Amino acid sequence: MSNNSQSMSFNAGQAKGQTQEKASNLMDKASNAAHSAKESLQEGGQQLKQKAQGASEAIKDKTGINN
């Protein structure tokens, strides 16, 4: 292989490696964002559940069902 051909092959290999690294980083970021969104939704669901339970207890107290 000539020097020019070897150099082009080396550069192509470097570009491929850099592209794979960037793709991997993007996938990690997407995974982290999805995980964060899932946690936020779970927190929101727990808060909503607690509010609903509180409202239910308040209604039971007002109507005398808990007595």
PDB file with SEQRES, HELIX, SHEET and CRYST1 records, atoms N, CA, C and O in Angstrom:
SEQRES   1 A   67  MET SER ASN ASN SER GLN SER MET SER PHE ASN ALA GLY          
SEQRES   2 A   67  GLN ALA LYS GLY GLN THR GLN GLU LYS ALA SER ASN LEU          
SEQRES   3 A   67  MET ASP LYS ALA SER ASN ALA ALA HIS SER ALA LYS GLU          
SEQRES   4 A   67  SER LEU GLN GLU GLY GLY GLN GLN LEU LYS GLN LYS ALA          
SEQRES   5 A   67  GLN GLY ALA SER GLU ALA ILE LYS ASP LYS THR GLY ILE          
SEQRES   6 A   67  ASN ASN                                                      
HELIX    1 AA1 ASN A    3  THR A   63  1                                  61    
CRYST1    1.000    1.000    1.000  90.00  90.00  90.00 P 1           1          
ATOM      1  N   MET A   1       0.837  -1.168   0.000  1.00  0.00           N  
ATOM      2  CA  MET A   1       0.000   0.000   0.000  1.00  0.00           C  
ATOM      3  C   MET A   1       0.889   1.242   0.000  1.00  0.00           C  
ATOM      4  O   MET A   1       1.907   1.268   0.692  1.00  0.00           O  
ATOM      5  N   SER A   2       0.540   2.218  -0.726  1.00  0.00           N  
ATOM      6  CA  SER A   2       1.322   3.446  -0.762  1.00  0.00           C  
ATOM      7  C   SER A   2       1.049   4.259   0.495  1.00  0.00           C  
ATOM      8  O   SER A   2       0.059   4.033   1.190  1.00  0.00           O  
ATOM      9  N   ASN A   3       1.926   5.198   0.778  1.00  0.00           N  
ATOM     10  CA  ASN A   3       1.751   6.055   1.952  1.00  0.00           C  
ATOM     11  C   ASN A   3       0.427   6.791   1.925  1.00  0.00           C  
ATOM     12  O   ASN A   3      -0.253   6.909   2.944  1.00  0.00           O  
ATOM     13  N   ASN A   4       0.065   7.286   0.744  1.00  0.00           N  
ATOM     14  CA  ASN A   4      -1.191   8.026   0.597  1.00  0.00           C  
ATOM     15  C   ASN A   4      -2.382   7.112   0.895  1.00  0.00           C  
ATOM     16  O   ASN A   4      -3.326   7.519   1.573  1.00  0.00           O  
ATOM     17  N   SER A   5      -2.336   5.901   0.399  1.00  0.00           N  
ATOM     18  CA  SER A   5      -3.417   4.948   0.611  1.00  0.00           C  
ATOM     19  C   SER A   5      -3.497   4.556   2.087  1.00  0.00           C  
ATOM     20  O   SER A   5      -4.586   4.447   2.650  1.00  0.00           O  
ATOM     21  N   GLN A   6      -2.335   4.346   2.706  1.00  0.00           N  
ATOM     22  CA  GLN A   6      -2.312   4.008   4.128  1.00  0.00           C  
ATOM     23  C   GLN A   6      -2.867   5.161   4.967  1.00  0.00           C  
ATOM     24  O   GLN A   6      -3.616   4.944   5.920  1.00  0.00           O  
ATOM     25  N   SER A   7      -2.501   6.350   4.612  1.00  0.00           N  
ATOM     26  CA  SER A   7      -2.969   7.531   5.330  1.00  0.00           C  
ATOM     27  C   SER A   7      -4.482   7.673   5.212  1.00  0.00           C  
ATOM     28  O   SER A   7      -5.158   7.973   6.196  1.00  0.00           O  
ATOM     29  N   MET A   8      -5.016   7.458   4.012  1.00  0.00           N  
ATOM     30  CA  MET A   8      -6.468   7.543   3.809  1.00  0.00           C  
ATOM     31  C   MET A   8      -7.178   6.466   4.608  1.00  0.00           C  
ATOM     32  O   MET A   8      -8.229   6.716   5.199  1.00  0.00           O  
ATOM     33  N   SER A   9      -6.611   5.274   4.627  1.00  0.00           N  
ATOM     34  CA  SER A   9      -7.207   4.171   5.384  1.00  0.00           C  
ATOM     35  C   SER A   9      -7.191   4.485   6.877  1.00  0.00           C  
ATOM     36  O   SER A   9      -8.180   4.257   7.574  1.00  0.00           O  
ATOM     37  N   PHE A  10      -6.069   5.009   7.365  1.00  0.00           N  
ATOM     38  CA  PHE A  10      -5.959   5.384   8.768  1.00  0.00           C  
ATOM     39  C   PHE A  10      -6.985   6.453   9.126  1.00  0.00           C  
ATOM     40  O   PHE A  10      -7.669   6.351  10.144  1.00  0.00           O  
ATOM     41  N   ASN A  11      -7.086   7.480   8.281  1.00  0.00           N  
ATOM     42  CA  ASN A  11      -8.042   8.561   8.532  1.00  0.00           C  
ATOM     43  C   ASN A  11      -9.479   8.053   8.523  1.00  0.00           C  
ATOM     44  O   ASN A  11     -10.305   8.501   9.318  1.00  0.00           O  
ATOM     45  N   ALA A  12      -9.773   7.126   7.629  1.00  0.00           N  
ATOM     46  CA  ALA A  12     -11.123   6.551   7.578  1.00  0.00           C  
ATOM     47  C   ALA A  12     -11.406   5.777   8.861  1.00  0.00           C  
ATOM     48  O   ALA A  12     -12.515   5.840   9.393  1.00  0.00           O  
ATOM     49  N   GLY A  13     -10.421   5.056   9.355  1.00  0.00           N  
ATOM     50  CA  GLY A  13     -10.582   4.321  10.607  1.00  0.00           C  
ATOM     51  C   GLY A  13     -10.793   5.249  11.786  1.00  0.00           C  
ATOM     52  O   GLY A  13     -11.607   4.974  12.668  1.00  0.00           O  
ATOM     53  N   GLN A  14     -10.059   6.342  11.798  1.00  0.00           N  
ATOM     54  CA  GLN A  14     -10.229   7.329  12.866  1.00  0.00           C  
ATOM     55  C   GLN A  14     -11.628   7.947  12.819  1.00  0.00           C  
ATOM     56  O   GLN A  14     -12.278   8.103  13.852  1.00  0.00           O  
ATOM     57  N   ALA A  15     -12.076   8.292  11.637  1.00  0.00           N  
ATOM     58  CA  ALA A  15     -13.403   8.899  11.476  1.00  0.00           C  
ATOM     59  C   ALA A  15     -14.489   7.924  11.931  1.00  0.00           C  
ATOM     60  O   ALA A  15     -15.453   8.318  12.586  1.00  0.00           O  
ATOM     61  N   LYS A  16     -14.323   6.660  11.579  1.00  0.00           N  
ATOM     62  CA  LYS A  16     -15.303   5.648  11.990  1.00  0.00           C  
ATOM     63  C   LYS A  16     -15.342   5.532  13.515  1.00  0.00           C  
ATOM     64  O   LYS A  16     -16.417   5.470  14.110  1.00  0.00           O  
ATOM     65  N   GLY A  17     -14.169   5.502  14.139  1.00  0.00           N  
ATOM     66  CA  GLY A  17     -14.102   5.412  15.591  1.00  0.00           C  
ATOM     67  C   GLY A  17     -14.734   6.614  16.268  1.00  0.00           C  
ATOM     68  O   GLY A  17     -15.449   6.470  17.260  1.00  0.00           O  
ATOM     69  N   GLN A  18     -14.474   7.795  15.738  1.00  0.00           N  
ATOM     70  CA  GLN A  18     -15.059   9.011  16.312  1.00  0.00           C  
ATOM     71  C   GLN A  18     -16.571   9.022  16.145  1.00  0.00           C  
ATOM     72  O   GLN A  18     -17.295   9.447  17.044  1.00  0.00           O  
ATOM     73  N   THR A  19     -17.040   8.562  15.013  1.00  0.00           N  
ATOM     74  CA  THR A  19     -18.490   8.500  14.767  1.00  0.00           C  
ATOM     75  C   THR A  19     -19.151   7.525  15.723  1.00  0.00           C  
ATOM     76  O   THR A  19     -20.223   7.804  16.260  1.00  0.00           O  
ATOM     77  N   GLN A  20     -18.510   6.374  15.939  1.00  0.00           N  
ATOM     78  CA  GLN A  20     -19.065   5.388  16.872  1.00  0.00           C  
ATOM     79  C   GLN A  20     -19.098   5.946  18.298  1.00  0.00           C  
ATOM     80  O   GLN A  20     -20.061   5.724  19.032  1.00  0.00           O  
ATOM     81  N   GLU A  21     -18.061   6.657  18.680  1.00  0.00           N  
ATOM     82  CA  GLU A  21     -17.998   7.259  20.019  1.00  0.00           C  
ATOM     83  C   GLU A  21     -19.097   8.294  20.196  1.00  0.00           C  
ATOM     84  O   GLU A  21     -19.758   8.332  21.233  1.00  0.00           O  
ATOM     85  N   LYS A  22     -19.295   9.139  19.179  1.00  0.00           N  
ATOM     86  CA  LYS A  22     -20.346  10.151  19.252  1.00  0.00           C  
ATOM     87  C   LYS A  22     -21.725   9.501  19.332  1.00  0.00           C  
ATOM     88  O   LYS A  22     -22.587   9.947  20.090  1.00  0.00           O  
ATOM     89  N   ALA A  23     -21.924   8.451  18.550  1.00  0.00           N  
ATOM     90  CA  ALA A  23     -23.214   7.747  18.577  1.00  0.00           C  
ATOM     91  C   ALA A  23     -23.453   7.132  19.952  1.00  0.00           C  
ATOM     92  O   ALA A  23     -24.565   7.179  20.480  1.00  0.00           O  
ATOM     93  N   SER A  24     -22.410   6.560  20.520  1.00  0.00           N  
ATOM     94  CA  SER A  24     -22.516   5.972  21.853  1.00  0.00           C  
ATOM     95  C   SER A  24     -22.876   7.034  22.895  1.00  0.00           C  
ATOM     96  O   SER A  24     -23.723   6.809  23.759  1.00  0.00           O  
ATOM     97  N   ASN A  25     -22.220   8.193  22.798  1.00  0.00           N  
ATOM     98  CA  ASN A  25     -22.516   9.286  23.731  1.00  0.00           C  
ATOM     99  C   ASN A  25     -23.953   9.769  23.586  1.00  0.00           C  
ATOM    100  O   ASN A  25     -24.620  10.045  24.583  1.00  0.00           O  
ATOM    101  N   LEU A  26     -24.428   9.870  22.358  1.00  0.00           N  
ATOM    102  CA  LEU A  26     -25.816  10.295  22.132  1.00  0.00           C  
ATOM    103  C   LEU A  26     -26.799   9.282  22.703  1.00  0.00           C  
ATOM    104  O   LEU A  26     -27.820   9.656  23.280  1.00  0.00           O  
ATOM    105  N   MET A  27     -26.489   8.003  22.541  1.00  0.00           N  
ATOM    106  CA  MET A  27     -27.365   6.964  23.091  1.00  0.00           C  
ATOM    107  C   MET A  27     -27.396   7.025  24.619  1.00  0.00           C  
ATOM    108  O   MET A  27     -28.449   6.847  25.232  1.00  0.00           O  
ATOM    109  N   ASP A  28     -26.232   7.276  25.229  1.00  0.00           N  
ATOM    110  CA  ASP A  28     -26.178   7.415  26.687  1.00  0.00           C  
ATOM    111  C   ASP A  28     -27.017   8.600  27.155  1.00  0.00           C  
ATOM    112  O   ASP A  28     -27.758   8.500  28.133  1.00  0.00           O  
ATOM    113  N   LYS A  29     -26.894   9.723  26.446  1.00  0.00           N  
ATOM    114  CA  LYS A  29     -27.664  10.910  26.812  1.00  0.00           C  
ATOM    115  C   LYS A  29     -29.164  10.649  26.673  1.00  0.00           C  
ATOM    116  O   LYS A  29     -29.949  11.056  27.529  1.00  0.00           O  
ATOM    117  N   ALA A  30     -29.557   9.974  25.597  1.00  0.00           N  
ATOM    118  CA  ALA A  30     -30.974   9.663  25.386  1.00  0.00           C  
ATOM    119  C   ALA A  30     -31.489   8.733  26.481  1.00  0.00           C  
ATOM    120  O   ALA A  30     -32.601   8.905  26.980  1.00  0.00           O  
ATOM    121  N   SER A  31     -30.679   7.756  26.848  1.00  0.00           N  
ATOM    122  CA  SER A  31     -31.057   6.821  27.911  1.00  0.00           C  
ATOM    123  C   SER A  31     -31.220   7.558  29.240  1.00  0.00           C  
ATOM    124  O   SER A  31     -32.175   7.314  29.977  1.00  0.00           O  
ATOM    125  N   ASN A  32     -30.289   8.453  29.540  1.00  0.00           N  
ATOM    126  CA  ASN A  32     -30.369   9.227  30.777  1.00  0.00           C  
ATOM    127  C   ASN A  32     -31.607  10.120  30.793  1.00  0.00           C  
ATOM    128  O   ASN A  32     -32.268  10.253  31.823  1.00  0.00           O  
ATOM    129  N   ALA A  33     -31.917  10.726  29.659  1.00  0.00           N  
ATOM    130  CA  ALA A  33     -33.102  11.590  29.573  1.00  0.00           C  
ATOM    131  C   ALA A  33     -34.372  10.770  29.767  1.00  0.00           C  
ATOM    132  O   ALA A  33     -35.300  11.216  30.441  1.00  0.00           O  
ATOM    133  N   ALA A  34     -34.419   9.585  29.187  1.00  0.00           N  
ATOM    134  CA  ALA A  34     -35.600   8.721  29.338  1.00  0.00           C  
ATOM    135  C   ALA A  34     -35.754   8.288  30.790  1.00  0.00           C  
ATOM    136  O   ALA A  34     -36.865   8.263  31.320  1.00  0.00           O  
ATOM    137  N   HIS A  35     -34.644   7.948  31.431  1.00  0.00           N  
ATOM    138  CA  HIS A  35     -34.687   7.529  32.835  1.00  0.00           C  
ATOM    139  C   HIS A  35     -35.172   8.672  33.724  1.00  0.00           C  
ATOM    140  O   HIS A  35     -35.978   8.469  34.631  1.00  0.00           O  
ATOM    141  N   SER A  36     -34.672   9.866  33.452  1.00  0.00           N  
ATOM    142  CA  SER A  36     -35.071  11.039  34.221  1.00  0.00           C  
ATOM    143  C   SER A  36     -36.562  11.327  34.040  1.00  0.00           C  
ATOM    144  O   SER A  36     -37.259  11.648  35.003  1.00  0.00           O  
ATOM    145  N   ALA A  37     -37.038  11.213  32.815  1.00  0.00           N  
ATOM    146  CA  ALA A  37     -38.461  11.441  32.541  1.00  0.00           C  
ATOM    147  C   ALA A  37     -39.318  10.411  33.268  1.00  0.00           C  
ATOM    148  O   ALA A  37     -40.370  10.746  33.813  1.00  0.00           O  
ATOM    149  N   LYS A  38     -38.872   9.171  33.275  1.00  0.00           N  
ATOM    150  CA  LYS A  38     -39.607   8.105  33.968  1.00  0.00           C  
ATOM    151  C   LYS A  38     -39.705   8.410  35.462  1.00  0.00           C  
ATOM    152  O   LYS A  38     -40.768   8.261  36.065  1.00  0.00           O  
ATOM    153  N   GLU A  39     -38.586   8.838  36.056  1.00  0.00           N  
ATOM    154  CA  GLU A  39     -38.588   9.169  37.478  1.00  0.00           C  
ATOM    155  C   GLU A  39     -39.514  10.339  37.774  1.00  0.00           C  
ATOM    156  O   GLU A  39     -40.224  10.334  38.779  1.00  0.00           O  
ATOM    157  N   SER A  40     -39.506  11.333  36.908  1.00  0.00           N  
ATOM    158  CA  SER A  40     -40.376  12.493  37.100  1.00  0.00           C  
ATOM    159  C   SER A  40     -41.843  12.091  37.039  1.00  0.00           C  
ATOM    160  O   SER A  40     -42.659  12.552  37.837  1.00  0.00           O  
ATOM    161  N   LEU A  41     -42.163  11.236  36.094  1.00  0.00           N  
ATOM    162  CA  LEU A  41     -43.551  10.775  35.982  1.00  0.00           C  
ATOM    163  C   LEU A  41     -43.966   9.963  37.200  1.00  0.00           C  
ATOM    164  O   LEU A  41     -45.087  10.097  37.691  1.00  0.00           O  
ATOM    165  N   GLN A  42     -43.058   9.119  37.687  1.00  0.00           N  
ATOM    166  CA  GLN A  42     -43.377   8.324  38.868  1.00  0.00           C  
ATOM    167  C   GLN A  42     -43.595   9.219  40.084  1.00  0.00           C  
ATOM    168  O   GLN A  42     -44.509   8.981  40.875  1.00  0.00           O  
ATOM    169  N   GLU A  43     -42.757  10.250  40.238  1.00  0.00           N  
ATOM    170  CA  GLU A  43     -42.930  11.188  41.339  1.00  0.00           C  
ATOM    171  C   GLU A  43     -44.272  11.908  41.229  1.00  0.00           C  
ATOM    172  O   GLU A  43     -45.000  12.046  42.213  1.00  0.00           O  
ATOM    173  N   GLY A  44     -44.584  12.361  40.027  1.00  0.00           N  
ATOM    174  CA  GLY A  44     -45.853  13.045  39.804  1.00  0.00           C  
ATOM    175  C   GLY A  44     -47.029  12.142  40.104  1.00  0.00           C  
ATOM    176  O   GLY A  44     -48.027  12.580  40.677  1.00  0.00           O  
ATOM    177  N   GLY A  45     -46.914  10.880  39.718  1.00  0.00           N  
ATOM    178  CA  GLY A  45     -47.982   9.918  40.001  1.00  0.00           C  
ATOM    179  C   GLY A  45     -48.160   9.692  41.488  1.00  0.00           C  
ATOM    180  O   GLY A  45     -49.287   9.597  41.972  1.00  0.00           O  
ATOM    181  N   GLN A  46     -47.055   9.604  42.218  1.00  0.00           N  
ATOM    182  CA  GLN A  46     -47.133   9.423  43.671  1.00  0.00           C  
ATOM    183  C   GLN A  46     -47.784  10.634  44.336  1.00  0.00           C  
ATOM    184  O   GLN A  46     -48.610  10.485  45.235  1.00  0.00           O  
ATOM    185  N   GLN A  47     -47.409  11.830  43.891  1.00  0.00           N  
ATOM    186  CA  GLN A  47     -47.993  13.041  44.458  1.00  0.00           C  
ATOM    187  C   GLN A  47     -49.486  13.104  44.179  1.00  0.00           C  
ATOM    188  O   GLN A  47     -50.271  13.481  45.049  1.00  0.00           O  
ATOM    189  N   LEU A  48     -49.869  12.738  42.975  1.00  0.00           N  
ATOM    190  CA  LEU A  48     -51.284  12.741  42.610  1.00  0.00           C  
ATOM    191  C   LEU A  48     -52.054  11.730  43.442  1.00  0.00           C  
ATOM    192  O   LEU A  48     -53.162  12.009  43.901  1.00  0.00           O  
ATOM    193  N   LYS A  49     -51.468  10.558  43.635  1.00  0.00           N  
ATOM    194  CA  LYS A  49     -52.106   9.513  44.445  1.00  0.00           C  
ATOM    195  C   LYS A  49     -52.305   9.993  45.886  1.00  0.00           C  
ATOM    196  O   LYS A  49     -53.360   9.769  46.480  1.00  0.00           O  
ATOM    197  N   GLN A  50     -51.292  10.650  46.439  1.00  0.00           N  
ATOM    198  CA  GLN A  50     -51.391  11.158  47.806  1.00  0.00           C  
ATOM    199  C   GLN A  50     -52.471  12.234  47.930  1.00  0.00           C  
ATOM    200  O   GLN A  50     -53.215  12.271  48.910  1.00  0.00           O  
ATOM    201  N   LYS A  51     -52.545  13.100  46.934  1.00  0.00           N  
ATOM    202  CA  LYS A  51     -53.570  14.146  46.951  1.00  0.00           C  
ATOM    203  C   LYS A  51     -54.969  13.533  46.866  1.00  0.00           C  
ATOM    204  O   LYS A  51     -55.893  13.977  47.547  1.00  0.00           O  
ATOM    205  N   ALA A  52     -55.110  12.521  46.030  1.00  0.00           N  
ATOM    206  CA  ALA A  52     -56.414  11.866  45.888  1.00  0.00           C  
ATOM    207  C   ALA A  52     -56.805  11.170  47.185  1.00  0.00           C  
ATOM    208  O   ALA A  52     -57.967  11.207  47.590  1.00  0.00           O  
ATOM    209  N   GLN A  53     -55.842  10.540  47.829  1.00  0.00           N  
ATOM    210  CA  GLN A  53     -56.133   9.883  49.101  1.00  0.00           C  
ATOM    211  C   GLN A  53     -56.527  10.905  50.159  1.00  0.00           C  
ATOM    212  O   GLN A  53     -57.441  10.671  50.950  1.00  0.00           O  
ATOM    213  N   GLY A  54     -55.833  12.038  50.168  1.00  0.00           N  
ATOM    214  CA  GLY A  54     -56.162  13.102  51.114  1.00  0.00           C  
ATOM    215  C   GLY A  54     -57.557  13.650  50.868  1.00  0.00           C  
ATOM    216  O   GLY A  54     -58.314  13.895  51.807  1.00  0.00           O  
ATOM    217  N   ALA A  55     -57.888  13.837  49.609  1.00  0.00           N  
ATOM    218  CA  ALA A  55     -59.216  14.340  49.269  1.00  0.00           C  
ATOM    219  C   ALA A  55     -60.289  13.332  49.661  1.00  0.00           C  
ATOM    220  O   ALA A  55     -61.356  13.710  50.145  1.00  0.00           O  
ATOM    221  N   SER A  56     -60.006  12.064  49.454  1.00  0.00           N  
ATOM    222  CA  SER A  56     -60.953  11.014  49.816  1.00  0.00           C  
ATOM    223  C   SER A  56     -61.195  11.006  51.321  1.00  0.00           C  
ATOM    224  O   SER A  56     -62.334  10.883  51.773  1.00  0.00           O  
ATOM    225  N   GLU A  57     -60.126  11.136  52.089  1.00  0.00           N  
ATOM    226  CA  GLU A  57     -60.268  11.164  53.546  1.00  0.00           C  
ATOM    227  C   GLU A  57     -61.048  12.404  53.995  1.00  0.00           C  
ATOM    228  O   GLU A  57     -61.859  12.325  54.918  1.00  0.00           O  
ATOM    229  N   ALA A  58     -60.806  13.537  53.352  1.00  0.00           N  
ATOM    230  CA  ALA A  58     -61.520  14.769  53.691  1.00  0.00           C  
ATOM    231  C   ALA A  58     -63.004  14.620  53.424  1.00  0.00           C  
ATOM    232  O   ALA A  58     -63.830  15.070  54.218  1.00  0.00           O  
ATOM    233  N   ILE A  59     -63.346  13.991  52.314  1.00  0.00           N  
ATOM    234  CA  ILE A  59     -64.757  13.780  51.981  1.00  0.00           C  
ATOM    235  C   ILE A  59     -65.406  12.826  52.991  1.00  0.00           C  
ATOM    236  O   ILE A  59     -66.533  13.043  53.436  1.00  0.00           O  
ATOM    237  N   LYS A  60     -64.670  11.768  53.339  1.00  0.00           N  
ATOM    238  CA  LYS A  60     -65.199  10.822  54.336  1.00  0.00           C  
ATOM    239  C   LYS A  60     -65.430  11.517  55.666  1.00  0.00           C  
ATOM    240  O   LYS A  60     -66.441  11.272  56.324  1.00  0.00           O  
ATOM    241  N   ASP A  61     -64.503  12.385  56.073  1.00  0.00           N  
ATOM    242  CA  ASP A  61     -64.659  13.128  57.325  1.00  0.00           C  
ATOM    243  C   ASP A  61     -65.867  14.058  57.269  1.00  0.00           C  
ATOM    244  O   ASP A  61     -66.639  14.139  58.224  1.00  0.00           O  
ATOM    245  N   LYS A  62     -66.028  14.763  56.144  1.00  0.00           N  
ATOM    246  CA  LYS A  62     -67.131  15.715  56.010  1.00  0.00           C  
ATOM    247  C   LYS A  62     -68.501  15.013  55.993  1.00  0.00           C  
ATOM    248  O   LYS A  62     -69.495  15.533  56.500  1.00  0.00           O  
ATOM    249  N   THR A  63     -68.515  13.825  55.396  1.00  0.00           N  
ATOM    250  CA  THR A  63     -69.807  13.119  55.285  1.00  0.00           C  
ATOM    251  C   THR A  63     -70.070  12.196  56.467  1.00  0.00           C  
ATOM    252  O   THR A  63     -71.148  11.613  56.578  1.00  0.00           O  
ATOM    253  N   GLY A  64     -69.083  12.066  57.348  1.00  0.00           N  
ATOM    254  CA  GLY A  64     -69.269  11.217  58.521  1.00  0.00           C  
ATOM    255  C   GLY A  64     -69.040   9.746  58.259  1.00  0.00           C  
ATOM    256  O   GLY A  64     -69.373   8.924  59.114  1.00  0.00           O  
ATOM    257  N   ILE A  65     -68.498   9.383  57.139  1.00  0.00           N  
ATOM    258  CA  ILE A  65     -68.262   7.977  56.817  1.00  0.00           C  
ATOM    259  C   ILE A  65     -67.191   7.377  57.730  1.00  0.00           C  
ATOM    260  O   ILE A  65     -67.244   6.185  58.037  1.00  0.00           O  
ATOM    261  N   ASN A  66     -66.235   8.170  58.162  1.00  0.00           N  
ATOM    262  CA  ASN A  66     -65.158   7.662  59.017  1.00  0.00           C  
ATOM    263  C   ASN A  66     -65.586   7.489  60.477  1.00  0.00           C  
ATOM    264  O   ASN A  66     -64.832   6.931  61.274  1.00  0.00           O  
ATOM    265  N   ASN A  67     -66.773   7.954  60.835  1.00  0.00           N  
ATOM    266  CA  ASN A  67     -67.203   7.878  62.232  1.00  0.00           C  
ATOM    267  C   ASN A  67     -67.818   6.572  62.565  1.00  0.00           C  
ATOM    268  O   ASN A  67     -68.230   6.357  63.705  1.00  0.00           O  
TER     269      ASN A  67                                                      
END                                                                             
